[in-house]
């Protein structure tokens, strides 16, 4: 009597292992994608904070066009703008500048040197104003 596995048994084991690998592979890919998205969001928040700090210390206010204000209003990332005319631009600050000033560190190189943060002043209907930072979805998403 011969001992061992038949070809059908071996094929069944291989199919089961392939299914397990596919399920595990998809889970790993989903975790990696979620981690990448969280990292991008965190880097965008960090670069916004650095840009606001830089703007408070170094930038002089200049007015932007109404077209820019409308663009900021239409963008879904700026939910607080209730009137397009309420936003006015202060500055566009590059990541390169923030790194040189020591306000932002990017050891993993998620951000491009030419990535830009827009600093703008938001004025509500009561005349209260505050400075805010805006980045596009592609900022620091490398």
C-alpha positions in Angstrom: 0.0 0.0 0.0 1.4 3.4 -1.0 1.4 6.2 1.4 0.9 9.9 0.4 -1.6 12.3 -1.0 -3.5 12.1 -4.2 -3.3 14.8 -6.8 -6.9 15.8 -6.0 -6.1 16.3 -2.3 -3.0 18.4 -3.2 -5.0 20.5 -5.6 -7.7 21.1 -2.9 -5.1 22.2 -0.4 -3.5 24.6 -3.0 -6.9 26.1 -3.8 -7.7 26.6 -0.1 -4.3 28.3 0.4 -4.8 30.5 -2.6 -8.2 31.7 -1.2 -6.6 32.4 2.2 -3.8 34.4 0.5 -6.2 36.4 -1.6 -8.4 37.3 1.4 -5.3 38.2 3.5 -3.8 40.1 0.6 -6.9 42.3 0.3 -6.9 43.0 4.0 -3.3 44.1 3.9 -3.9 46.3 0.9 -6.9 47.9 2.6 -4.9 48.6 5.8 -2.0 50.1 3.8 -4.4 52.3 1.8 -6.2 53.5 5.0 -2.8 54.2 6.7 -1.6 56.1 3.6 -4.8 58.2 3.7 -4.5 58.9 7.4 -0.8 59.9 7.0 -1.7 62.2 4.1 -4.4 63.9 6.2 -2.1 64.3 9.2 0.7 65.7 7.0 -1.8 68.2 5.5 -2.9 69.3 8.9 0.8 69.7 10.1 1.7 71.7 7.0 -1.3 74.0 7.5 -0.4 74.6 11.1 3.2 75.4 10.1 2.0 77.8 7.4 -0.3 79.6 9.8 2.6 80.0 12.2 4.8 81.3 9.4 2.0 83.7 8.1 1.4 85.2 11.6 5.1 86.1 11.8 6.1 87.0 8.3 3.2 87.7 5.9 1.6 91.1 5.2 -2.1 91.0 4.2 -2.9 91.4 0.6 -6.4 91.1 -1.0 -7.3 88.5 -3.5 -9.7 88.6 -6.3 -13.4 87.7 -5.9 -12.7 84.8 -8.3 -10.3 83.4 -5.8 -12.9 83.9 -3.0 -15.5 82.1 -5.0 -13.0 79.3 -5.7 -12.4 78.9 -2.0 -16.1 79.0 -1.3 -17.0 76.3 -3.9 -14.3 74.0 -2.7 -15.7 71.4 -0.3 -12.7 71.6 2.0 -13.8 75.1 3.2 -17.2 74.3 4.7 -17.3 77.5 6.9 -17.5 80.0 4.1 -21.1 81.2 3.9 -20.5 84.0 1.4 -17.9 83.9 -1.4 -17.0 87.5 -0.7 -16.1 86.7 2.9 -12.8 85.1 2.1 -9.8 87.1 1.1 -6.3 85.7 0.4 -3.3 86.5 2.4 -0.5 84.4 0.9 0.6 81.2 -0.8 3.4 79.5 1.1 5.5 76.7 -0.3 6.5 73.7 1.8 10.1 74.5 0.8 9.8 77.8 2.7 8.3 76.1 5.8 11.2 73.5 5.9 13.8 76.2 5.5 12.3 78.1 8.4 12.3 75.0 10.6 8.5 75.1 11.0 7.8 71.8 9.2 9.6 68.5 9.1 9.0 65.8 6.5 11.4 62.9 7.1 9.4 60.5 4.9 9.2 63.0 2.0 5.4 62.9 1.7 5.3 66.6 0.6 6.8 68.0 -2.5 8.9 71.2 -2.1 6.5 73.0 -4.4 3.4 72.0 -2.6 1.5 75.1 -1.6 -0.6 76.2 1.4 -3.0 79.1 0.9 -3.5 81.3 4.0 -6.7 83.4 3.9 -8.7 85.5 6.2 -12.3 84.5 6.8 -14.8 87.1 8.0 -18.2 85.9 9.2 -21.5 87.8 9.0 -20.8 89.6 12.3 -17.4 91.0 11.2 -15.3 88.5 13.2 -12.3 87.4 11.3 -9.7 84.6 11.6 -6.9 83.2 9.5 -7.3 79.8 7.9 -5.2 77.5 5.9 -6.2 75.6 2.8 -4.4 72.7 1.0 -5.6 70.8 -2.1 -6.2 67.1 -1.8 -3.0 66.4 -3.7 -0.8 68.4 -1.1 1.5 66.0 0.8 -0.1 62.9 -0.9 3.1 61.6 -2.5 
